[in-house]
Amino acid sequence: MAVLSSSPKWPTLPDYFHDWALVDVETSGLRPGRDRVLSLAVITLDGHGRQTGEFSTLLNPGCDPGPVHVHGLTPARLAGAPTFEDIAPQVGALLSSRVLVAHNAQFDYDFLAHEFARVRSWVPVSRRLCTLALNRLVGPATPDFKLGTLAAHYGVRQERAHDARDDVRVLSGVLRGSLGAAERLGLPLPLLACPPRQDYKPYVPKTPCAYRNPGRLDAGGPLVQGMKVAITGDTQVSREELVARSVAAGLNMMTSVSRQTSVVVTNDPSAASAKLCRAAAEGVPLVDESTYLRLLENVQPGQAKGTARAGTAGQHRMAETPGNATTAQPTPAPSIPAQRTTAPTTPTADADRSLAGRRVLVLGGTHEEAAAARSRVVDLGASAAVNLSARVTDVVALPGGEADRRVNRIASLGLRVHDADWLAAPAPAAKPVPGRSVAGDQLDMAEVLVRGAVIDLPDLDVAWTVAATWGQHAACDVDVVAFALDAHEQVAGDEDFVFYNAPEHPDGTVRFATDGPTEQAVTADLERLPLEVSRVVIAAAIDGAATFSDVGAIEITAACGIGAAPTARATLDAATTERTMILAEIYRRGDGWRLRAVGQGYDHGLADLARGYGVDVTE
């Protein structure tokens, strides 16, 4: 199956030369490990874009095929198909030593990883490229970034959507067009390392504690369902039996101690274990094993997590801001030092909006100078870009900006370049430059949010994604995380902390995704979130000694559905010396949900931020 001859010329940049394995899967559902692959197609290309292999097949998953109205794969069609175990060696050979390419690549990769795990193997690739993430960086002049939309933009004919064989053919043309567009912009590819892993396991539903934490054990008082219990040191009853009996009684067994711990069980309170040292620091009560066993015989009923606490359901302290915008004022997480707060800034009705719809990239300057310039850009109605893309319309060069590696590329694209004085009184937009190959003069339709600004989220039956993007040449790694909080700004359990090592809430309502080296996202299924979750906080953290001044601005976008165009965007420059930052929060308001751009930084690390929200963190 040849790539369409009308596709753009294959790029010539050396960094773009890889052996590629383009993949598409159709599945029985959306959760890897629980749901199964029903159809698989693979096309391999060499570094010059020439096709070297092709494979496609239906698969018998041994389960209900799920949404037949989407993929058309009925049980009858799949009945005679091979199993994944039958075709795993052939698929492995096609993928081996190649860069895996897919549209929304984490989805396809995770499904393949779980299928290979079922046959006691792993995906034999070390890097992947997401064409969805690549096009978010490129920013083509398209209404959204769905595969069919991009196919039309790059001149690729789509014949049968949700058919793996046709989708992977379309993907080959989209890849070619996307690489050509990225080359014109001089973008490094967002290749994501994914070394072969053997720790993918079939989906096993987790059974977190069903009860809220009622607090500390009172001296002489009973255990209550939901109490967080830690055990340290040797015990007469085996540790496994002790934990099993505790879980059966409705207690929440922890592997570490925090200020949220209700009681620590130990037969040697003088021992210098880490748990006992932390318990002493936090004032957590201790009981010996015999006392604990006696208390286990009469555990009192607790409050189920699915019920709202009296007088707290839906409560939010609200502050009205100009222009009828309402800003949620979250209760600060306790014991979080070095908080920096800035009042929301909302443009007035008569503000100068002369740059509305334009997208401006700032080069050079100190962190503070660049932040001030980006703030001025937003005040003028434009959005502030953190990377060069096809949607950038203007560039502001501050002192030192002439040394930026993108200067020559900006000149070749014919972008308008201004000095800092331009922001004081920007001239009206010039006419489009003849021959421009980028869509820089297309208006950016996403709503631009300042710090503290709030928007209502419509379409609650579709999951919302908040993505964070930072400069492709940032000198350190950034980790995006999420906390699902109750009305008291606390997690109900550690499973409400979603991050790289725990990328999905047990019920699947909050999920983490890594789409590239400088882009991570959190998706929340708002309609299915438990009633006790009143707020989802999205934060970013830097490990080590680096701070957000080393990273620069972080841009967040909110979009409804996979591949949708952003509904809103904000560029956050709030943090300088800080190592963690609250990026955004999604919170309940009446029967609906709202999104708030935050940009609030802290000098401490992620562990302290997590503890402040009630997460038990093991050092």
Backbone torsions as a table, in degrees:
resi	resn	phi	psi	omega
1	MET	NA	102.3	-173.2
2	ALA	-78.0	150.6	172.3
3	VAL	-67.7	142.3	-176.3
4	LEU	-56.9	134.0	-177.2
5	SER	-66.6	-22.5	-179.1
6	SER	-81.6	-1.9	-178.6
7	SER	-66.4	156.6	-179.8
8	PRO	-60.7	161.0	179.3
9	LYS	-63.0	140.9	178.8
10	TRP	-65.4	138.0	-175.6
11	PRO	-65.1	160.8	-176.6
12	THR	-112.2	-5.2	179.1
13	LEU	-62.8	131.3	-178.5
14	PRO	-56.4	-35.2	-177.9
15	ASP	-68.2	-10.7	-178.7
16	TYR	-96.4	0.8	-176.4
17	PHE	-91.3	108.0	178.2
18	HIS	-143.2	158.6	166.1
19	ASP	-83.8	127.6	-170.7
20	TRP	-112.7	147.0	170.4
21	ALA	-126.1	105.3	-177.9
22	LEU	-88.2	131.1	-170.5
23	VAL	-131.2	142.9	167.8
24	ASP	-142.2	138.0	177.0
25	VAL	-125.7	146.1	166.8
26	GLU	-110.0	137.9	-169.0
27	THR	-131.3	164.8	-179.0
28	SER	-81.1	-6.3	-179.7
29	GLY	-173.9	-165.5	-173.4
30	LEU	-109.5	-0.7	-175.3
31	ARG	-111.1	107.3	177.3
32	PRO	-57.3	143.1	179.8
33	GLY	92.7	-38.5	174.9
34	ARG	-92.7	-47.9	-179.5
35	ASP	-90.8	168.7	-170.7
36	ARG	-125.2	158.7	175.7
37	VAL	-80.9	128.5	179.9
38	LEU	-102.9	-27.1	-176.6
39	SER	-151.4	140.6	-174.9
40	LEU	-140.4	135.9	174.8
41	ALA	-136.7	140.8	-179.2
42	VAL	-135.5	134.1	169.2
43	ILE	-124.1	133.8	176.1
44	THR	-109.1	140.6	178.6
45	LEU	-127.1	149.9	173.8
46	ASP	-88.2	-176.3	-176.0
47	GLY	-64.4	-15.9	178.8
48	HIS	-100.0	6.5	178.9
49	GLY	84.6	9.4	179.9
50	ARG	-85.8	135.0	-178.4
51	GLN	-70.7	132.8	-179.0
52	THR	-119.7	-10.0	-179.7
53	GLY	-169.4	161.0	-179.4
54	GLU	-155.2	142.5	178.0
55	PHE	-155.1	138.8	173.7
56	SER	-153.3	148.6	-179.8
57	THR	-163.2	152.9	163.5
58	LEU	-82.5	158.9	-179.0
59	LEU	-133.1	139.4	174.7
60	ASN	-88.7	109.4	-173.8
61	PRO	-84.1	-12.0	-177.0
62	GLY	72.1	22.3	-179.8
63	CYS	-151.4	176.2	176.6
64	ASP	-62.0	133.2	-176.7
65	PRO	-75.5	-2.7	175.1
66	GLY	78.7	-136.9	-170.8
67	PRO	-74.6	82.3	-179.2
68	VAL	-60.5	-30.7	-179.0
69	HIS	-65.7	-17.5	178.2
70	VAL	-90.2	-53.7	-173.1
71	HIS	-101.3	-12.8	177.1
72	GLY	71.9	13.7	-175.8
73	LEU	-98.7	96.7	-178.3
74	THR	-83.3	161.0	175.6
75	PRO	-54.9	-36.2	-179.8
76	ALA	-64.5	-40.8	179.8
77	ARG	-66.9	-32.8	-175.2
78	LEU	-89.7	-11.2	-170.8
79	ALA	-57.7	-40.8	-177.3
80	GLY	-95.4	6.6	-176.8
81	ALA	-77.8	157.4	176.2
82	PRO	-69.9	163.9	171.9
83	THR	-87.7	167.2	178.9
84	PHE	-63.0	-35.1	179.0
85	GLU	-59.8	-33.7	179.7
86	ASP	-65.3	-36.0	-172.5
87	ILE	-106.8	-0.9	-176.9
88	ALA	-55.4	-44.8	-179.7
89	PRO	-60.8	-40.5	-178.9
90	GLN	-68.4	-42.3	178.5
91	VAL	-65.5	-41.3	178.6
92	GLY	-59.6	-39.8	179.6
93	ALA	-65.3	-36.1	179.3
94	LEU	-70.9	-35.0	-177.5
95	LEU	-82.7	-25.7	-169.6
96	SER	-55.3	128.9	174.9
97	SER	64.8	18.0	177.7
98	ARG	-114.1	161.9	172.5
99	VAL	-84.0	121.0	178.2
100	LEU	-75.9	132.5	-179.9
101	VAL	-122.9	133.3	175.2
102	ALA	-155.4	162.9	175.5
103	HIS	-94.3	115.3	-165.6
104	ASN	67.4	61.4	-166.2
105	ALA	-63.5	-31.6	-179.1
106	GLN	-61.0	-37.1	178.6
107	PHE	-59.2	-55.0	-177.8
108	ASP	-64.2	-42.0	-178.5
109	TYR	-63.0	-45.4	-177.9
110	ASP	-65.2	-38.6	177.1
111	PHE	-64.1	-43.7	178.1
112	LEU	-63.8	-40.2	-179.0
113	ALA	-60.4	-42.0	179.4
114	HIS	-71.9	-35.6	176.7
115	GLU	-65.2	-42.7	176.5
116	PHE	-64.9	-36.7	179.3
117	ALA	-62.6	-34.4	179.9
118	ARG	-65.1	-25.1	178.3
119	VAL	-105.9	22.6	173.4
120	ARG	61.3	46.5	178.2
121	SER	-144.4	-165.8	-179.5
122	TRP	-150.6	163.2	-178.6
123	VAL	-70.6	119.7	-174.3
124	PRO	-84.0	51.3	174.9
125	VAL	-128.9	153.5	-179.6
126	SER	-112.5	-12.1	178.9
127	ARG	-144.0	153.6	175.4
128	ARG	-138.1	158.5	178.3
129	LEU	-130.4	126.5	177.7
130	CYS	-98.7	117.9	-179.7
131	THR	-70.8	-23.2	174.2
132	LEU	-67.4	-47.8	178.3
133	ALA	-64.4	-39.4	179.4
134	LEU	-61.0	-41.8	-179.2
135	ASN	-75.4	-24.8	171.4
136	ARG	-65.3	-34.4	175.6
137	LEU	-72.5	-42.6	-178.8
138	VAL	-66.2	-43.3	-179.7
139	GLY	69.2	52.8	179.9
140	PRO	-66.4	164.0	-178.1
141	ALA	-80.4	69.5	-179.7
142	THR	-127.4	152.3	-179.6
143	PRO	-70.5	-22.0	176.2
144	ASP	-156.8	-175.8	-176.2
145	PHE	-118.6	27.9	176.9
146	LYS	-71.9	156.1	-174.0
147	LEU	-58.8	-44.3	-179.2
148	GLY	-64.1	-38.5	179.1
149	THR	-65.4	-45.0	179.1
150	LEU	-67.2	-34.9	177.0
151	ALA	-59.4	-46.0	178.6
152	ALA	-62.5	-39.7	-179.0
153	HIS	-64.1	-40.8	-177.2
154	TYR	-92.3	8.2	174.6
155	GLY	75.8	34.9	-179.8
156	VAL	-110.4	130.4	-178.9
157	ARG	-80.5	125.0	174.7
158	GLN	-103.4	127.4	-175.7
159	GLU	-105.6	-41.9	-174.9
160	ARG	-140.5	96.3	177.3
161	ALA	-64.3	147.3	-179.1
162	HIS	64.2	22.9	168.8
163	ASP	-110.7	118.7	-170.7
164	ALA	-58.0	-40.5	-176.4
165	ARG	-66.4	-44.7	179.1
166	ASP	-72.3	-37.8	-179.4
167	ASP	-62.0	-38.5	-179.0
168	VAL	-74.1	-29.5	173.2
169	ARG	-65.1	-45.7	177.3
170	VAL	-61.2	-40.3	180.0
171	LEU	-59.0	-36.4	180.0
172	SER	-63.1	-39.6	177.0
173	GLY	-71.1	-38.2	177.7
174	VAL	-64.9	-39.2	177.1
175	LEU	-60.7	-46.6	-179.7
176	ARG	-59.0	-48.6	179.8
177	GLY	-64.9	-39.2	-178.9
178	SER	-66.8	-41.5	178.4
179	LEU	-64.5	-39.1	177.6
180	GLY	-63.3	-41.8	178.8
181	ALA	-66.7	-40.2	178.8
182	ALA	-65.1	-36.2	178.6
183	GLU	-65.4	-40.5	179.4
184	ARG	-61.9	-30.3	179.7
185	LEU	-90.2	-8.4	-178.3
186	GLY	69.5	31.7	-176.4
187	LEU	-84.9	133.9	168.2
188	PRO	-68.7	140.7	-177.7
189	LEU	-68.7	140.0	178.3
190	PRO	-80.2	59.7	178.3
191	LEU	-70.9	133.0	-176.9
192	LEU	-113.7	125.8	177.8
193	ALA	-67.3	131.6	175.2
194	CYS	-144.0	71.2	-177.7
195	PRO	-58.3	147.6	-179.2
196	PRO	-51.6	129.5	-178.4
197	ARG	-121.9	144.2	178.1
198	GLN	-111.8	10.1	-175.0
199	ASP	-98.5	7.8	174.3
200	TYR	-73.0	130.1	-178.7
201	LYS	-124.2	152.3	175.6
202	PRO	-55.8	151.2	-177.2
203	TYR	-62.5	125.8	174.7
204	VAL	-125.9	115.2	-178.3
205	PRO	-57.6	129.2	177.2
206	LYS	-80.1	152.6	179.1
207	THR	-123.0	74.3	178.6
208	PRO	-64.4	161.0	179.5
209	CYS	-55.4	132.6	-174.7
210	ALA	-84.9	0.5	-173.4
211	TYR	-121.0	150.3	175.9
212	ARG	-70.6	151.6	176.6
213	ASN	-74.1	116.6	-178.9
214	PRO	-82.3	-3.7	179.3
215	GLY	111.8	-159.9	-174.9
216	ARG	-73.8	152.9	171.3
217	LEU	-74.0	124.0	177.2
218	ASP	-79.1	146.7	177.2
219	ALA	-58.2	123.8	-179.5
220	GLY	78.1	-2.0	-178.2
221	GLY	-91.7	173.9	-177.9
222	PRO	-87.2	161.8	165.9
223	LEU	-73.2	146.1	179.1
224	VAL	-126.3	138.6	179.4
225	GLN	-52.5	136.7	-178.4
226	GLY	98.9	-14.0	178.0
227	MET	-61.1	140.4	177.3
228	LYS	-88.3	122.4	-174.2
229	VAL	-122.3	132.6	174.0
230	ALA	-119.1	145.5	178.8
231	ILE	-119.5	135.5	178.1
232	THR	-136.4	145.0	177.9
233	GLY	82.3	-177.4	-177.9
234	ASP	-73.3	147.2	177.1
235	THR	-132.2	154.6	179.0
236	GLN	-71.3	-48.7	173.4
237	VAL	-77.9	141.1	-178.0
238	SER	-57.4	146.4	-178.4
239	ARG	-58.4	-40.2	-179.0
240	GLU	-62.2	-43.5	179.9
241	GLU	-67.9	-39.0	-179.3
242	LEU	-63.5	-42.9	178.3
243	VAL	-65.7	-44.2	-178.6
244	ALA	-61.8	-42.8	179.1
245	ARG	-65.7	-36.0	179.8
246	SER	-68.5	-43.9	179.1
247	VAL	-63.2	-41.9	179.3
248	ALA	-62.0	-28.7	179.7
249	ALA	-82.6	-4.7	178.4
250	GLY	95.1	16.1	178.3
251	LEU	-91.4	157.2	-176.1
252	ASN	-104.5	102.1	-174.4
253	MET	-84.6	126.6	-174.7
254	MET	-114.0	154.7	177.6
255	THR	-99.7	-0.4	179.4
256	SER	-145.8	173.5	-177.8
257	VAL	-117.4	136.9	174.7
258	SER	-141.2	-178.0	178.9
259	ARG	-69.6	-11.6	176.6
260	GLN	-86.4	-9.0	-178.6
261	THR	-66.3	136.5	-177.6
262	SER	-84.6	-37.5	-177.2
263	VAL	-163.8	148.8	175.2
264	VAL	-115.8	131.7	178.9
265	VAL	-97.4	122.7	179.8
266	THR	-152.4	142.9	174.6
267	ASN	-96.6	-2.4	-179.7
268	ASP	-139.3	80.1	-176.6
269	PRO	-65.1	-13.3	179.8
270	SER	-88.9	-5.3	-179.5
271	ALA	-65.4	154.2	-176.2
272	ALA	-101.0	37.4	179.5
273	SER	-69.7	157.7	-179.9
274	ALA	-61.4	-37.3	-179.8
275	LYS	-64.7	-43.1	-179.3
276	LEU	-69.1	-37.5	177.5
277	CYS	-63.3	-42.5	178.9
278	ARG	-67.8	-39.0	178.7
279	ALA	-61.1	-41.2	178.7
280	ALA	-64.8	-40.8	-178.8
281	ALA	-66.3	-33.7	-176.5
282	GLU	-96.7	-4.9	179.9
283	GLY	74.2	27.4	-179.8
284	VAL	-77.5	131.8	-178.9
285	PRO	-68.8	152.6	178.9
286	LEU	-115.8	144.5	169.8
287	VAL	-136.2	152.7	176.6
288	ASP	-85.2	172.6	-173.1
289	GLU	-63.1	-43.2	-177.5
290	SER	-63.5	-40.3	177.2
291	THR	-64.5	-42.6	-179.4
292	TYR	-62.6	-42.3	178.8
293	LEU	-62.2	-38.0	177.9
294	ARG	-66.2	-42.5	179.3
295	LEU	-65.5	-31.2	179.5
296	LEU	-63.2	-23.1	-177.9
297	GLU	-74.4	-12.1	-176.6
298	ASN	-144.9	59.1	178.4
299	VAL	-75.9	129.4	-176.7
300	GLN	-81.6	150.3	-179.9
301	PRO	-60.8	143.4	177.4
302	GLY	-110.6	-176.9	179.2
303	GLN	-96.2	123.8	-179.3
304	ALA	-63.9	145.6	-178.5
305	LYS	-65.3	-25.4	-176.9
306	GLY	-76.5	-0.8	179.8
307	THR	-111.3	143.4	-179.2
308	ALA	-80.3	145.0	175.7
309	ARG	-68.1	143.9	-178.4
310	ALA	-56.3	128.6	174.1
311	GLY	78.2	6.4	-177.5
312	THR	-119.4	-16.8	-174.0
313	ALA	-60.5	125.5	175.2
314	GLY	73.2	7.9	-178.5
315	GLN	-79.6	132.3	174.2
316	HIS	-145.7	137.2	173.0
317	ARG	-81.0	119.5	-172.9
318	MET	-114.4	146.6	176.6
319	ALA	-128.9	124.3	-179.6
320	GLU	-77.8	137.1	178.3
321	THR	-119.7	163.6	-177.6
322	PRO	-56.2	155.5	176.9
323	GLY	77.0	21.2	178.6
324	ASN	64.2	15.0	174.8
325	ALA	-82.2	140.6	179.8
326	THR	-113.8	127.0	-176.5
327	THR	-110.5	125.6	177.5
328	ALA	-73.7	135.7	176.2
329	GLN	-108.6	94.7	-174.0
330	PRO	-68.4	146.3	171.8
331	THR	-67.0	123.8	-176.7
332	PRO	-60.6	139.2	175.0
333	ALA	-62.7	136.6	-175.0
334	PRO	-68.2	153.7	173.0
335	SER	60.6	34.3	176.0
336	ILE	-110.4	105.6	-176.3
337	PRO	-80.3	172.6	170.7
338	ALA	56.6	40.5	179.3
339	GLN	-78.4	136.1	175.4
340	ARG	-110.7	125.1	-179.7
341	THR	-123.8	143.7	176.6
342	THR	-135.1	132.5	-180.0
343	ALA	-63.7	145.5	178.4
344	PRO	-58.1	142.0	176.6
345	THR	-114.7	114.9	-178.4
346	THR	-116.4	124.0	-179.6
347	PRO	-58.9	141.7	177.5
348	THR	-77.4	166.0	-174.2
349	ALA	-63.1	-31.8	-177.3
350	ASP	-97.3	16.3	179.7
351	ALA	-65.1	153.6	177.6
352	ASP	-71.1	112.6	-179.9
353	ARG	-112.9	38.1	-172.0
354	SER	-67.8	-16.3	179.0
355	LEU	-104.9	16.9	-177.7
356	ALA	-55.6	133.0	178.6
357	GLY	86.2	-8.3	179.8
358	ARG	-95.5	161.3	-176.6
359	ARG	-126.6	123.2	-168.4
360	VAL	-121.1	131.6	176.5
361	LEU	-105.4	130.1	179.4
362	VAL	-103.9	129.5	178.0
363	LEU	-114.1	147.0	172.3
364	GLY	73.8	-167.6	-178.5
365	GLY	78.2	164.4	172.3
366	THR	-72.9	171.1	178.3
367	HIS	-57.1	-43.1	-178.2
368	GLU	-68.1	-40.9	179.5
369	GLU	-65.1	-43.7	179.6
370	ALA	-65.5	-38.6	178.8
371	ALA	-63.5	-42.0	179.1
372	ALA	-64.1	-39.5	179.5
373	ALA	-66.2	-42.3	178.5
374	ARG	-65.2	-36.9	177.1
375	SER	-62.2	-41.0	178.3
376	ARG	-65.9	-38.5	177.1
377	VAL	-57.4	-46.2	-179.4
378	VAL	-67.4	-39.6	177.7
379	ASP	-58.3	-30.1	-178.6
380	LEU	-87.3	4.6	173.9
381	GLY	97.4	-4.9	180.0
382	ALA	-89.9	169.9	170.7
383	SER	-102.8	145.7	-177.9
384	ALA	-97.4	117.7	-178.1
385	ALA	-83.5	150.2	174.4
386	VAL	-106.5	-13.2	177.0
387	ASN	-137.3	156.4	175.0
388	LEU	-72.8	128.9	177.8
389	SER	-142.2	174.2	179.9
390	ALA	-68.5	-13.6	-179.2
391	ARG	-94.6	-4.7	176.5
392	VAL	-68.3	128.7	-179.4
393	THR	-104.5	-27.6	-175.1
394	ASP	-143.4	153.4	177.0
395	VAL	-127.6	133.3	173.9
396	VAL	-108.3	119.8	-178.6
397	ALA	-102.1	110.8	175.0
398	LEU	-88.2	171.2	177.5
399	PRO	-52.7	130.7	-176.8
400	GLY	92.6	-13.1	-178.8
401	GLY	-65.1	-24.2	-179.9
402	GLU	-65.4	-17.9	179.9
403	ALA	-89.2	-3.1	-179.4
404	ASP	-63.9	138.3	-176.0
405	ARG	-66.1	-12.7	-177.8
406	ARG	-92.3	-1.5	-173.8
407	VAL	-59.7	-47.3	-178.9
408	ASN	-63.3	-39.4	179.5
409	ARG	-65.6	-39.2	178.7
410	ILE	-62.9	-40.6	178.8
411	ALA	-64.4	-42.4	-178.7
412	SER	-67.2	-26.6	178.3
413	LEU	-81.8	-10.6	179.3
414	GLY	72.9	26.5	179.5
415	LEU	-72.2	150.5	177.7
416	ARG	-74.4	127.4	-179.4
417	VAL	-117.4	131.7	-176.3
418	HIS	-128.8	160.0	171.5
419	ASP	-92.6	-179.2	-175.0
420	ALA	-63.9	-29.8	-177.8
421	ASP	-63.7	-25.3	-178.4
422	TRP	-59.4	-32.4	-177.7
423	LEU	-70.2	-19.5	177.7
424	ALA	-70.5	-36.8	179.7
425	ALA	-151.4	76.9	-175.2
426	PRO	-65.2	138.5	177.8
427	ALA	-74.7	154.9	175.7
428	PRO	-56.2	154.1	-178.5
429	ALA	-60.0	133.9	176.4
430	ALA	-74.2	165.5	176.6
431	LYS	-67.1	152.4	179.2
432	PRO	-54.9	141.7	179.8
433	VAL	-74.5	126.5	-179.6
434	PRO	-57.9	140.0	176.3
435	GLY	80.1	2.9	179.8
436	ARG	-60.7	133.2	-179.5
437	SER	-97.9	4.0	178.8
438	VAL	-117.1	164.8	-175.1
439	ALA	-97.5	38.5	-173.1
440	GLY	-59.9	-26.4	-176.9
441	ASP	-92.5	7.2	174.4
442	GLN	-77.5	132.7	-179.3
443	LEU	-67.0	138.9	175.7
444	ASP	-84.8	114.1	-171.9
445	MET	-86.4	-10.1	179.9
446	ALA	-66.8	142.7	177.0
447	GLU	-71.7	130.4	-178.4
448	VAL	-91.5	122.8	-177.5
449	LEU	-104.9	136.6	169.8
450	VAL	-90.1	171.0	177.9
451	ARG	-58.7	130.0	179.4
452	GLY	89.2	-9.4	-178.7
453	ALA	-73.3	152.0	-173.4
454	VAL	-129.6	142.3	171.0
455	ILE	-131.3	151.0	172.1
456	ASP	-77.9	144.6	178.3
457	LEU	-104.1	110.3	175.8
458	PRO	-81.6	-174.3	173.4
459	ASP	52.4	57.4	-176.6
460	LEU	-73.2	-9.1	177.8
461	ASP	-82.5	-1.4	176.7
462	VAL	-119.3	138.1	-178.0
463	ALA	-64.9	142.8	177.4
464	TRP	-102.8	139.8	-179.9
465	THR	-118.0	127.8	172.0
466	VAL	-106.6	114.3	-178.2
467	ALA	-108.0	142.1	177.3
468	ALA	-115.5	132.1	-179.9
469	THR	-131.2	141.4	177.2
470	TRP	-134.4	176.7	-174.2
471	GLY	-57.6	136.0	-177.6
472	GLN	-66.6	-15.8	-179.3
473	HIS	-108.1	21.7	177.7
474	ALA	-61.1	144.4	-172.7
475	ALA	-88.9	0.0	-178.0
476	CYS	-145.8	166.0	-178.5
477	ASP	-87.9	147.7	177.5
478	VAL	-122.1	137.2	177.6
479	ASP	-115.2	126.0	176.3
480	VAL	-96.6	138.4	-178.0
481	VAL	-137.6	169.0	177.7
482	ALA	-142.0	147.3	176.1
483	PHE	-125.1	126.8	173.5
484	ALA	-94.7	112.0	-167.8
485	LEU	-112.9	152.0	173.9
486	ASP	-89.0	-171.8	-176.3
487	ALA	-67.4	-14.8	177.4
488	HIS	-97.5	14.9	178.9
489	GLU	61.0	36.7	178.2
490	GLN	-129.0	149.9	172.4
491	VAL	-74.4	145.4	175.5
492	ALA	-77.8	-24.1	178.4
493	GLY	-163.5	164.4	-177.0
494	ASP	-61.3	-23.0	178.5
495	GLU	-67.2	-12.8	177.6
496	ASP	-82.9	3.9	174.4
497	PHE	-104.4	112.1	-175.2
498	VAL	-111.1	126.6	-178.2
499	PHE	-157.9	-170.1	-171.5
500	TYR	-56.1	-45.2	-176.6
501	ASN	-82.3	-10.5	174.8
502	ALA	-138.0	73.6	-165.8
503	PRO	-78.9	2.7	-178.8
504	GLU	-149.2	133.8	171.9
505	HIS	-62.5	145.9	-177.2
506	PRO	-52.5	-32.3	179.7
507	ASP	-91.3	3.4	176.3
508	GLY	76.7	7.6	-175.5
509	THR	-80.2	-22.6	176.8
510	VAL	-128.4	127.8	-175.3
511	ARG	-135.0	147.0	177.5
512	PHE	-108.7	143.3	178.4
513	ALA	-141.2	142.1	173.4
514	THR	-109.7	115.2	-175.4
515	ASP	-102.8	-10.6	179.2
516	GLY	179.5	173.6	-178.3
517	PRO	-60.8	-24.3	-178.1
518	THR	-126.2	28.6	177.3
519	GLU	-148.2	124.6	174.7
520	GLN	-136.4	155.7	-172.8
521	ALA	-144.3	155.5	173.9
522	VAL	-124.4	128.9	178.8
523	THR	-112.7	132.2	180.0
524	ALA	-122.9	125.7	176.0
525	ASP	-89.0	88.2	-167.9
526	LEU	-63.1	-36.1	-177.4
527	GLU	-67.8	-26.6	-176.4
528	ARG	-101.5	-2.3	-180.0
529	LEU	-62.0	139.4	178.7
530	PRO	-55.6	149.7	-176.5
531	LEU	-60.0	-30.8	-176.9
532	GLU	-75.8	-12.2	177.0
533	VAL	-82.2	113.7	-179.2
534	SER	-103.6	-12.2	-174.5
535	ARG	-157.3	138.5	171.3
536	VAL	-114.9	114.9	-178.8
537	VAL	-98.5	128.3	177.9
538	ILE	-108.7	125.4	-176.1
539	ALA	-130.6	167.3	175.8
540	ALA	-131.6	148.4	-178.2
541	ALA	-141.7	151.1	177.0
542	ILE	-118.6	130.4	178.9
543	ASP	-86.7	148.0	177.5
544	GLY	86.8	-156.3	-172.7
545	ALA	-88.5	-10.6	-178.3
546	ALA	-66.9	158.6	178.5
547	THR	-129.3	175.9	-178.8
548	PHE	-70.2	-15.0	172.7
549	SER	-68.5	-24.4	175.9
550	ASP	-77.8	-24.0	-179.1
551	VAL	-89.1	-39.1	-174.2
552	GLY	89.6	-159.0	-175.9
553	ALA	-69.2	149.5	171.8
554	ILE	-117.2	129.0	177.7
555	GLU	-100.5	132.2	174.5
556	ILE	-113.5	144.0	175.8
557	THR	-130.1	147.1	175.5
558	ALA	-117.4	126.6	-178.4
559	ALA	-137.2	150.0	-178.3
560	CYS	-107.4	103.6	179.5
561	GLY	97.3	156.3	-178.2
562	ILE	-68.5	126.5	176.5
563	GLY	81.9	2.2	-179.4
564	ALA	-73.5	152.9	174.1
565	ALA	-69.0	149.0	180.0
566	PRO	-60.4	135.8	172.3
567	THR	-80.2	-36.0	-179.3
568	ALA	-148.5	156.1	176.5
569	ARG	-145.3	152.7	175.8
570	ALA	-145.4	144.7	175.9
571	THR	-112.3	119.8	-170.7
572	LEU	-107.5	119.1	179.2
573	ASP	-116.8	15.5	-168.3
574	ALA	-64.2	-34.2	-170.9
575	ALA	-90.7	139.4	175.6
576	THR	-124.8	-69.9	179.0
577	THR	-86.6	-2.9	-173.3
578	GLU	-79.1	154.9	178.5
579	ARG	-113.9	-10.1	171.6
580	THR	-132.9	152.1	-178.8
581	MET	-150.1	131.6	170.5
582	ILE	-76.6	119.3	-177.5
583	LEU	-87.3	-49.7	-174.9
584	ALA	-158.2	165.8	173.4
585	GLU	-143.2	142.2	173.9
586	ILE	-109.4	125.6	-173.3
587	TYR	-139.6	154.2	179.3
588	ARG	-72.7	142.6	173.1
589	ARG	-144.0	102.9	-173.7
590	GLY	64.1	-128.6	178.9
591	ASP	-90.0	0.3	-176.8
592	GLY	-117.3	-169.7	179.6
593	TRP	-131.2	151.3	177.0
594	ARG	-130.7	157.9	175.3
595	LEU	-115.1	134.1	176.4
596	ARG	-123.0	130.3	171.1
597	ALA	-81.1	127.9	-170.9
598	VAL	-108.3	-70.5	-178.3
599	GLY	68.8	46.2	-177.8
600	GLN	-112.7	120.1	-172.8
601	GLY	-104.0	158.0	177.6
602	TYR	-134.9	146.2	-178.6
603	ASP	-78.6	-17.6	-177.0
604	HIS	-87.9	-179.1	-176.9
605	GLY	-92.3	-177.4	-176.0
606	LEU	-64.5	-36.2	-177.8
607	ALA	-59.5	-43.0	179.4
608	ASP	-67.9	-37.7	177.3
609	LEU	-61.9	-45.4	-179.0
610	ALA	-63.6	-42.6	179.0
611	ARG	-62.1	-35.8	179.2
612	GLY	-61.5	-27.3	177.0
613	TYR	-94.2	6.6	174.5
614	GLY	93.5	13.6	178.6
615	VAL	-83.9	135.4	172.9
616	ASP	-78.9	114.3	-176.6
617	VAL	-110.6	125.2	175.2
618	THR	-86.2	127.3	-179.4
619	GLU	-68.1	NA	NA
